[in-house]
Amino acid sequence: MSLKITGVRITPVAVQDPPLLTAIGVHQPYALRSVLEVETDAGLTGIGEAYGDDPTLERLHRAAPALIGLDVFDLNSLHRRVVGALGAAVPTEVLTPLVGAGSQGKAVAATVAAFEVPCLDLQGKAVGRPVVDLLGGPARTEVPFSAYLFYRWAGHPVAPGYPEDDWGEALDPDGIVAQARRMVDRYGFGSLKLKGGVLPPDQEVETVFALREAFPGRPLRIDPNANWSVPVALRVAERLSGVLEYLEDPVGGIPQMAEVARATDLPLATNMCVTSMEELPPGIEQGAVRVVLSDHHFWGGLRATQRLAAVCETFGLGMSMHSNTHLGVSLAAMTHVAAAIPSLTYACDTHRPWQREDVIAPGELTFCDGALAVPTGPGLGVSLDHEALARLHAQYERCGVRRRDDVAAMRVVHPDWTGKQPRFS
């Protein structure tokens, strides 16, 4: 069977996003994604998903013409064609500083990842097997996820008439515990992650203690996104020793993470200071992290994620997966590769409970007891809802958001806000 690429459609979309507070500000009313449809001469179409900000779209549109005629099984040539198409002037801006610094290598990896997933989807559709089988077969039939808890406002101060959700405000321990209770009751999550770096550290520590009291025995983690100084991180680590399963990115950069790691028995995790193969050697050599949070979007795809897992296993590092505001296509891809990694040692992150809009058919991905069953249909095992895709593209055209900017969104409420890090020292 010939399976060569004959066309690529890239559709940017905007999805409603609640006012979740972060280390540098607050989520905007809309989050951006892009949906890729890769067509072939066999009449099959593969789907993928990437970020939807302007720099990402520029890279995708620059690379897409170079893929015409590519055999979707020739993933090594996919990488070479993307490198050749992007050249040295590739935009290296990242979606947000919360995922670390940008580089040419990371920009290439993210672009390769965006096209690799639809190619794998096509391979699976061609042979009638799910993507997990193409990655070596399932080490597990379902993938555990963690509740992702956020301090948040009840509604967006900017965006009159914006359709708010019913989660309400969560700005103290009681609010976060109520949020966690709702997530556990609705989705069955077995572990809890708090997005920190928002309130003074001692207040966030009290929130962690409140979660431990309300959910005894459930693994807990907190991620302040490098918004603490080393002294603050050490003080918090001492208070939370024996309480957390891991502490994620308390400080910025490999040297500072290594300094904290040497002084605490808490495992340190990252999706900021080690987010590429180039950053792995210094991260390992300096002992900066004990858990790497992968993300196929910026590690270079599903096969690159498997290579990362092998390195982590070799050096005795734990592994989990980072989440952003992903739609169902990305969540399906993430689930397939997580299922194919035997050494995945921690529940994965997901923003899924916060989202009310999607581009896949309703009901195709449903949490049960805090986990997602690995789709068993050919390829990714999910299908595009083209009416929803058109609606969310129209929303993209109307909303005016073209890059994620938590700082600008926060300035609507706090005009002098800078987002400078670390804020707590």
C-alpha positions as CSV (number, residue, x, y, z in Angstrom):
1,M,0.0,0.0,0.0
2,S,1.3,3.4,-0.9
3,L,1.0,5.8,2.0
4,K,2.5,9.1,0.9
5,I,1.5,12.5,2.2
6,T,-0.5,14.5,-0.3
7,G,-1.6,17.4,1.8
8,V,-1.6,19.0,5.3
9,R,-4.3,21.1,6.9
10,I,-3.4,23.2,10.0
11,T,-6.4,24.6,11.8
12,P,-5.8,26.9,14.8
13,V,-8.5,26.8,17.5
14,A,-9.3,28.7,20.7
15,V,-10.9,26.9,23.7
16,Q,-12.4,28.5,26.7
17,D,-10.0,28.5,29.7
18,P,-10.9,29.3,33.3
19,P,-9.0,31.9,35.4
20,L,-6.4,29.6,36.8
21,L,-3.6,31.3,38.7
22,T,0.0,30.6,37.9
23,A,3.5,31.6,39.1
24,I,3.6,34.4,36.5
25,G,-0.1,35.5,36.3
26,V,-3.4,34.0,35.3
27,H,-4.7,32.1,32.3
28,Q,-6.4,34.1,29.6
29,P,-10.1,33.5,28.7
30,Y,-9.0,31.4,25.7
31,A,-6.2,28.9,25.2
32,L,-4.8,28.2,21.8
33,R,-4.2,24.9,20.1
34,S,-3.8,23.8,16.5
35,V,-5.2,20.6,14.8
36,L,-3.3,18.9,12.0
37,E,-4.9,16.7,9.4
38,V,-2.4,14.9,7.2
39,E,-3.8,13.4,4.0
40,T,-2.4,10.6,1.9
41,D,-2.7,9.1,-1.5
42,A,-4.4,6.1,0.1
43,G,-7.4,8.2,1.1
44,L,-6.5,8.0,4.8
45,T,-6.1,11.0,7.0
46,G,-4.1,11.2,10.2
47,I,-4.7,13.7,12.9
48,G,-2.4,15.5,15.4
49,E,-2.4,18.5,17.7
50,A,0.1,21.1,18.7
51,Y,0.2,24.5,20.4
52,G,-1.6,27.2,18.6
53,D,0.4,30.4,19.3
54,D,1.9,32.4,16.4
55,P,5.5,31.1,16.6
56,T,4.2,27.5,16.6
57,L,1.9,28.1,13.6
58,E,4.8,29.8,11.7
59,R,7.0,26.7,12.2
60,L,4.2,24.3,11.2
61,H,3.3,26.2,8.0
62,R,7.0,26.4,7.1
63,A,7.5,22.7,7.5
64,A,4.3,21.4,6.0
65,P,5.1,21.8,2.3
66,A,8.4,19.9,2.7
67,L,6.4,16.8,3.8
68,I,4.5,16.4,0.6
69,G,5.5,13.0,-0.9
70,L,6.9,11.6,2.4
71,D,6.0,8.0,3.2
72,V,4.4,8.2,6.6
73,F,6.4,5.2,7.8
74,D,9.7,7.0,7.1
75,L,9.9,9.0,10.3
76,N,13.6,9.5,10.1
77,S,13.1,11.4,6.8
78,L,10.3,13.3,8.6
79,H,12.9,14.7,11.0
80,R,15.4,15.5,8.2
81,R,12.7,17.3,6.1
82,V,11.6,19.4,9.1
83,V,15.2,20.4,9.9
84,G,15.8,21.4,6.3
85,A,12.5,23.3,6.1
86,L,13.0,25.3,9.3
87,G,16.6,26.2,8.7
88,A,18.6,28.4,11.1
89,A,16.0,31.2,11.4
90,V,13.4,29.0,13.1
91,P,11.3,30.9,15.7
92,T,12.5,29.7,19.1
93,E,9.9,31.4,21.4
94,V,8.2,29.0,23.8
95,L,4.5,28.9,24.6
96,T,5.3,30.2,28.2
97,P,8.4,30.5,30.4
98,L,6.7,28.0,32.6
99,V,8.1,25.2,30.4
100,G,11.7,26.5,30.3
101,A,13.8,28.4,27.8
102,G,13.5,28.1,24.1
103,S,16.2,27.0,21.6
104,Q,16.5,26.0,18.0
105,G,16.7,22.3,19.0
106,K,13.5,22.5,21.0
107,A,11.7,24.3,18.2
108,V,12.7,21.6,15.8
109,A,11.7,18.9,18.2
110,A,8.3,20.4,18.8
111,T,7.7,20.7,15.0
112,V,8.7,17.1,14.4
113,A,6.4,16.0,17.3
114,A,3.5,17.8,15.7
115,F,3.8,15.8,12.5
116,E,5.0,12.5,13.9
117,V,1.7,11.9,15.7
118,P,-0.5,12.1,12.6
119,C,2.0,9.9,10.8
120,L,1.7,7.3,13.6
121,D,-2.1,7.7,13.5
122,L,-1.9,6.9,9.7
123,Q,0.4,3.9,10.2
124,G,-2.1,2.5,12.7
125,K,-5.1,3.1,10.5
126,A,-3.2,1.5,7.6
127,V,-2.4,-1.8,9.5
128,G,-5.5,-1.8,11.7
129,R,-3.6,-1.5,15.0
130,P,-3.6,1.1,17.8
131,V,-0.6,3.4,18.1
132,V,0.5,1.7,21.4
133,D,1.1,-1.4,19.3
134,L,3.4,0.5,17.0
135,L,5.4,1.6,20.1
136,G,6.0,-1.9,21.3
137,G,2.7,-2.9,22.8
138,P,1.0,-2.0,26.0
139,A,2.8,-2.3,29.3
140,R,-0.6,-1.3,30.8
141,T,-4.2,-1.2,29.5
142,E,-5.0,2.0,31.4
143,V,-3.0,5.1,32.3
144,P,-3.4,6.8,35.8
145,F,-3.7,10.5,35.9
146,S,-3.5,13.0,38.8
147,A,-6.0,15.7,39.8
148,Y,-4.5,19.1,38.8
149,L,-5.5,21.6,41.5
150,F,-5.3,25.4,40.9
151,Y,-5.8,28.5,43.0
152,R,-8.3,30.4,40.9
153,W,-10.8,33.2,40.7
154,A,-14.5,32.5,40.3
155,G,-14.5,34.3,36.9
156,H,-12.5,36.3,34.4
157,P,-12.4,40.0,35.3
158,V,-11.9,40.8,31.6
159,A,-14.2,39.4,28.9
160,P,-17.7,40.6,29.6
161,G,-20.3,38.0,28.8
162,Y,-17.6,35.2,29.0
163,P,-19.4,31.9,29.8
164,E,-18.0,31.1,33.3
165,D,-17.9,27.7,34.8
166,D,-19.3,26.6,38.2
167,W,-16.1,25.7,40.0
168,G,-16.0,28.9,42.0
169,E,-13.2,30.7,43.7
170,A,-10.3,28.7,45.4
171,L,-7.9,31.0,47.2
172,D,-7.3,29.2,50.5
173,P,-6.9,25.7,51.8
174,D,-10.7,25.1,52.1
175,G,-11.2,26.2,48.5
176,I,-8.6,23.8,47.2
177,V,-9.8,20.9,49.3
178,A,-13.3,21.5,48.0
179,Q,-11.9,21.5,44.5
180,A,-10.0,18.3,45.1
181,R,-13.1,16.7,46.6
182,R,-15.1,17.4,43.4
183,M,-12.3,16.1,41.2
184,V,-11.9,12.9,43.2
185,D,-15.6,12.3,43.4
186,R,-16.2,13.0,39.7
187,Y,-13.1,11.4,38.1
188,G,-11.6,9.1,40.8
189,F,-8.1,10.5,40.8
190,G,-5.8,8.7,43.1
191,S,-3.1,11.4,43.5
192,L,-3.3,15.2,43.8
193,K,-1.1,18.0,42.4
194,L,-1.3,21.6,43.5
195,K,-0.1,24.4,41.1
196,G,1.8,26.6,43.5
197,G,4.0,29.7,43.3
198,V,0.9,31.8,43.6
199,L,0.4,32.5,47.3
200,P,3.1,33.1,50.0
201,P,4.8,29.7,50.4
202,D,3.7,29.1,54.0
203,Q,0.1,29.4,52.9
204,E,0.7,26.9,50.1
205,V,2.3,24.5,52.7
206,E,-0.9,24.8,54.8
207,T,-2.9,23.9,51.7
208,V,-0.8,20.8,51.3
209,F,-1.3,19.8,54.9
210,A,-5.1,20.4,54.5
211,L,-5.1,18.1,51.5
212,R,-3.2,15.4,53.4
213,E,-5.8,15.6,56.2
214,A,-8.7,15.5,53.8
215,F,-7.2,12.7,51.6
216,P,-5.0,10.5,53.8
217,G,-2.8,8.1,51.9
218,R,-3.1,9.9,48.5
219,P,0.2,10.9,46.9
220,L,0.6,14.7,46.9
221,R,2.8,17.0,44.8
222,I,3.2,20.7,44.5
223,D,4.7,22.8,41.5
224,P,5.6,26.4,42.2
225,N,7.1,26.8,38.7
226,A,10.5,28.1,40.0
227,N,8.8,31.0,41.9
228,W,10.8,30.4,45.1
229,S,14.4,31.3,46.0
230,V,16.7,28.5,47.2
231,P,16.3,29.5,50.9
232,V,12.5,29.5,50.5
233,A,12.6,26.1,48.7
234,L,14.8,24.6,51.4
235,R,12.5,25.8,54.2
236,V,9.4,24.4,52.4
237,A,11.2,21.2,51.6
238,E,12.0,20.7,55.3
239,R,8.3,21.3,56.3
240,L,7.0,18.9,53.6
241,S,9.6,16.1,54.0
242,G,7.7,12.9,54.2
243,V,4.5,14.5,52.9
244,L,5.1,14.9,49.2
245,E,5.8,12.2,46.6
246,Y,7.8,14.8,44.8
247,L,8.5,18.6,44.7
248,E,8.3,20.0,41.2
249,D,10.5,22.9,40.0
250,P,10.8,24.8,43.3
251,V,13.6,26.9,41.8
252,G,14.9,27.9,38.4
253,G,17.7,26.3,36.5
254,I,19.8,23.1,36.9
255,P,22.4,24.6,39.3
256,Q,19.8,25.9,41.8
257,M,17.8,22.7,41.5
258,A,20.9,20.7,42.3
259,E,21.6,22.9,45.3
260,V,18.1,22.2,46.7
261,A,18.4,18.5,45.8
262,R,21.6,18.1,47.8
263,A,19.9,19.5,51.0
264,T,16.6,17.6,51.0
265,D,15.4,14.0,50.9
266,L,12.4,15.0,48.8
267,P,12.6,13.9,45.1
268,L,12.7,16.9,42.9
269,A,10.9,16.8,39.6
270,T,11.0,19.0,36.5
271,N,9.4,20.1,33.3
272,M,11.4,23.4,33.3
273,C,15.1,22.9,33.7
274,V,15.4,19.5,31.8
275,T,13.1,19.6,28.8
276,S,15.4,18.4,26.0
277,M,18.0,15.7,25.4
278,E,20.7,18.4,25.5
279,E,19.7,19.3,29.1
280,L,19.7,15.7,30.3
281,P,23.5,15.2,30.8
282,P,24.0,18.3,33.0
283,G,20.8,17.6,34.9
284,I,21.9,14.1,35.6
285,E,25.6,15.0,36.3
286,Q,24.6,17.7,38.8
287,G,22.0,15.6,40.5
288,A,19.3,18.3,39.9
289,V,16.3,16.0,39.5
290,R,15.0,12.6,40.3
291,V,11.8,12.7,38.3
292,V,11.5,14.0,34.7
293,L,8.1,15.1,33.5
294,S,8.1,14.4,29.8
295,D,5.8,16.0,27.2
296,H,5.8,14.6,23.7
297,H,5.1,18.1,22.3
298,F,8.5,19.5,23.2
299,W,10.6,16.3,23.6
300,G,10.2,15.5,19.9
301,G,7.3,13.1,19.7
302,L,6.2,9.7,21.0
303,R,9.3,7.8,19.9
304,A,11.6,10.5,21.5
305,T,9.5,10.1,24.7
306,Q,10.4,6.4,24.7
307,R,14.1,7.2,24.3
308,L,13.8,9.6,27.2
309,A,12.2,6.8,29.3
310,A,15.1,4.6,28.5
311,V,17.6,7.2,29.7
312,C,15.7,7.8,32.8
313,E,15.6,4.1,33.6
314,T,19.3,3.8,32.9
315,F,20.1,6.5,35.4
316,G,17.5,5.5,38.0
317,L,15.3,8.5,37.4
318,G,11.5,8.4,37.8
319,M,9.2,9.6,35.0
320,S,5.8,11.1,34.6
321,M,4.2,13.4,32.1
322,H,3.5,17.2,32.0
323,S,0.2,18.6,30.8
324,N,-0.9,21.8,29.3
325,T,-4.4,22.7,28.0
326,H,-4.4,19.7,25.7
327,L,-7.4,18.6,23.6
328,G,-8.5,15.1,23.0
329,V,-6.0,14.4,20.2
330,S,-3.0,15.2,22.4
331,L,-4.5,13.4,25.3
332,A,-5.0,10.2,23.2
333,A,-1.4,10.4,22.0
334,M,-0.1,11.0,25.5
335,T,-2.1,7.9,26.7
336,H,-0.7,5.7,24.0
337,V,2.9,6.5,24.7
338,A,2.4,6.3,28.5
339,A,0.9,2.9,28.1
340,A,3.9,1.7,26.1
341,I,6.5,2.8,28.8
342,P,7.0,0.1,31.5
343,S,9.0,2.4,33.7
344,L,6.4,5.2,34.0
345,T,6.5,5.6,37.7
346,Y,4.0,8.3,38.6
347,A,0.5,9.3,37.5
348,C,0.5,11.8,34.6
349,D,-0.7,15.4,34.8
350,T,-3.9,16.5,32.9
351,H,-5.8,19.7,32.5
352,R,-8.7,17.7,31.1
353,P,-11.2,18.4,34.0
354,W,-10.9,22.2,33.4
355,Q,-11.9,22.0,29.8
356,R,-15.4,22.3,28.4
357,E,-14.6,22.2,24.7
358,D,-12.9,19.7,22.5
359,V,-12.4,18.7,18.8
360,I,-12.9,15.0,19.2
361,A,-16.2,13.1,19.3
362,P,-17.9,13.3,22.7
363,G,-17.3,10.3,25.0
364,E,-14.2,8.9,23.3
365,L,-12.0,9.6,26.3
366,T,-13.5,9.1,29.7
367,F,-11.8,8.9,33.1
368,C,-12.7,5.9,35.3
369,D,-11.1,5.6,38.7
370,G,-8.6,8.3,37.8
371,A,-7.3,6.5,34.7
372,L,-7.9,6.5,31.0
373,A,-8.2,3.2,29.1
374,V,-5.9,3.1,26.2
375,P,-7.9,3.5,23.0
376,T,-8.1,0.2,21.1
377,G,-9.2,1.5,17.7
378,P,-6.8,1.9,14.7
379,G,-4.2,4.7,15.1
380,L,-5.0,7.1,17.9
381,G,-8.5,5.6,18.3
382,V,-10.2,9.0,18.4
383,S,-11.9,10.9,15.6
384,L,-12.4,14.6,14.8
385,D,-15.7,16.3,15.3
386,H,-15.5,18.6,12.3
387,E,-18.4,20.8,13.4
388,A,-16.6,21.4,16.7
389,L,-13.4,22.1,14.9
390,A,-15.1,24.7,12.7
391,R,-16.7,26.3,15.8
392,L,-13.5,26.5,17.7
393,H,-11.6,27.9,14.7
394,A,-14.3,30.6,14.4
395,Q,-13.7,31.3,18.1
396,Y,-10.0,31.6,17.4
397,E,-10.7,34.2,14.7
398,R,-12.9,36.2,17.0
399,C,-11.1,36.1,20.3
400,G,-8.0,38.0,19.3
401,V,-5.6,35.9,21.4
402,R,-2.5,34.9,19.5
403,R,0.0,34.0,22.2
404,R,-0.4,32.9,25.7
405,D,0.3,35.8,28.1
406,D,-0.4,35.2,31.8
407,V,1.3,38.4,32.7
408,A,-0.9,40.6,30.5
409,A,-4.1,38.9,31.8
410,M,-3.1,39.5,35.4
411,R,-2.4,43.2,34.6
412,V,-6.1,43.7,34.0
413,V,-6.5,43.3,37.8
414,H,-3.0,44.4,38.9
415,P,-1.7,47.0,36.5
416,D,1.8,47.0,38.0
417,W,2.2,43.2,37.7
418,T,5.5,42.1,36.2
419,G,5.5,38.3,36.6
420,K,9.1,38.5,37.5
421,Q,10.6,35.3,39.1
422,P,11.3,34.3,41.7
423,R,8.6,36.3,43.5
424,F,9.1,34.7,46.9
425,S,12.5,35.0,48.4
